Amino acid sequence: MRMFDSVVVACDQGSLDVALAVRGALELFRLTVHLYFCVQKRNVLDLLGGKIPDADHVVLCSHGLGSEGSPDESGAEMRMGFLVVDEVDGKWQKVEVALTPGNIPDLVRLPGRTVVSLGCASGREPIAKAFLQCGCRGYAGPVLPVNQDSTALFAIAFFYYLLSSDRDASLKCGEAEAAQRAGALDTGFREGTGSFRYYARE
């Protein structure tokens, strides 16, 4: 990654604070940030369908909507998503656009991109594998519920380390290493950055 590369940061109303914090830091790093503020259901579907600016990295300031006890093997109850509005019977109503291991293949079209998800427990393997099977190059997210301070810190540090070679030409840091180093910032706190995992497409 180089300075002035593009990054898409997407959020809903409830995660706007985190998105703005991440955007501010990445712009300080001289990255070009496209903030995609999802208000309507169609905004989320466009985002997931790839109707966004060209960028190798997409940060989803999503919500983890599943329970911590969801089974890792099947992923049946695992879900993440955005809380938005949609027009139902002529009236605007609050809805959630939920992503599950079962429907991600139908909704996500982000080939060749790396997705960083900040939603609670959105980094568990069934969800990550679903994104990778859709053509994503990489995927990172927390395997446990995390607080917003930790999610913002992880995202900022991830890109900080990806830009290592711009600060020192002798340094080179790939995505897996960047995720590992960002995750190591706070391994003692259960809801900290140590909860994040990185997955790469084989």
SVG drawing of the C-alpha trace seen along z (x, -y; Angstrom):
<svg xmlns="http://www.w3.org/2000/svg" viewBox="-48 -14 64 41">
<polyline fill="none" stroke="black" stroke-width="0.4" points="0.0,0.0 1.2,-3.5 0.2,-7.0 -2.9,-8.4 -4.3,-4.9 -8.0,-4.7 -9.9,-3.1 -13.7,-2.8 -15.1,-3.2 -18.8,-2.3 -21.1,-2.8 -24.7,-3.4 -25.9,-6.0 -25.0,-3.9 -21.4,-3.4 -20.8,-6.9 -18.5,-7.9 -16.2,-5.0 -16.1,-5.6 -15.3,-9.3 -12.4,-8.4 -11.0,-5.9 -11.4,-8.3 -9.6,-11.1 -6.6,-8.9 -6.3,-7.4 -6.5,-10.8 -3.7,-11.9 -1.8,-9.0 -2.4,-10.6 -4.8,-7.9 -7.8,-8.8 -10.9,-7.8 -14.3,-7.5 -16.9,-7.5 -20.0,-5.6 -22.8,-6.5 -25.6,-4.0 -29.0,-5.4 -31.3,-3.3 -31.3,0.4 -30.3,-0.2 -27.2,-2.0 -26.0,1.2 -26.9,3.4 -25.0,1.1 -22.0,1.1 -21.9,4.9 -22.6,5.2 -19.4,3.3 -21.0,0.0 -18.4,-2.0 -15.2,-3.8 -12.2,-1.7 -10.3,-0.7 -8.3,2.4 -9.6,2.1 -13.2,1.8 -13.7,1.1 -17.2,2.2 -18.2,0.3 -20.9,2.9 -22.7,4.3 -22.3,7.8 -25.9,9.0 -25.4,12.6 -25.0,14.1 -21.7,14.9 -22.7,18.5 -23.4,19.1 -21.9,22.3 -18.7,21.8 -19.2,25.0 -22.4,24.1 -22.6,20.4 -26.4,20.7 -27.0,17.8 -24.0,15.7 -24.8,12.4 -23.5,9.0 -25.0,6.0 -26.3,2.4 -29.3,0.7 -31.0,-1.4 -34.4,-2.4 -36.5,-1.0 -39.8,-1.9 -42.3,0.7 -46.0,0.3 -45.3,-3.4 -43.8,-4.1 -40.1,-4.4 -39.3,-1.9 -36.2,-0.8 -34.7,2.4 -31.6,4.4 -29.6,5.6 -28.1,8.8 -25.2,10.7 -24.9,14.4 -22.7,17.2 -25.7,18.3 -26.6,15.1 -23.2,13.4 -22.6,15.3 -25.8,13.7 -25.1,10.2 -21.4,9.5 -19.5,8.6 -16.1,7.3 -13.7,9.4 -10.0,8.8 -10.6,6.5 -9.7,7.0 -12.6,6.4 -11.9,5.2 -15.1,5.7 -15.4,4.0 -18.7,5.7 -18.7,7.7 -17.8,11.4 -17.9,10.8 -14.4,12.3 -15.5,15.9 -14.5,18.4 -17.9,19.1 -18.4,15.4 -14.8,14.9 -14.9,17.9 -18.1,16.7 -16.5,13.4 -13.4,15.1 -15.5,17.5 -17.2,14.5 -13.8,13.5 -12.5,11.2 -8.7,11.3 -8.6,11.0 -10.8,10.6 -10.2,9.4 -12.6,9.1 -13.0,9.8 -14.0,13.3 -15.5,11.9 -17.6,8.9 -15.4,5.8 -15.8,2.2 -15.6,-0.6 -12.3,-1.9 -10.7,1.4 -12.2,1.6 -11.1,-1.9 -7.6,-1.2 -7.3,2.0 -8.4,0.5 -6.0,-2.5 -3.1,-0.4 -3.7,2.1 -3.3,-0.7 -0.4,-2.2 1.5,1.0 0.5,1.5 2.1,-1.9 5.4,-0.9 7.4,-1.0 6.3,-4.6 7.9,-5.6 11.0,-3.5 11.8,-1.9 13.5,1.0 10.3,2.0 7.6,4.1 4.5,5.3 1.8,7.5 -1.8,7.7 -1.3,10.8 1.6,9.2 -0.2,5.8 -3.2,7.6 -1.0,9.5 0.8,6.4 -2.4,4.4 -4.0,7.2 -1.0,7.3 -1.6,3.8 -3.9,4.9 -3.9,8.7 -4.7,8.5 -8.2,6.9 -10.8,9.5 -12.6,7.0 -9.4,5.6 -7.5,5.7 -6.3,9.2 -9.7,10.5 -9.1,9.7 -8.2,12.5 -7.1,12.2 -8.0,14.7 -6.5,14.8 -7.9,16.4 -6.0,19.6"/>
</svg>
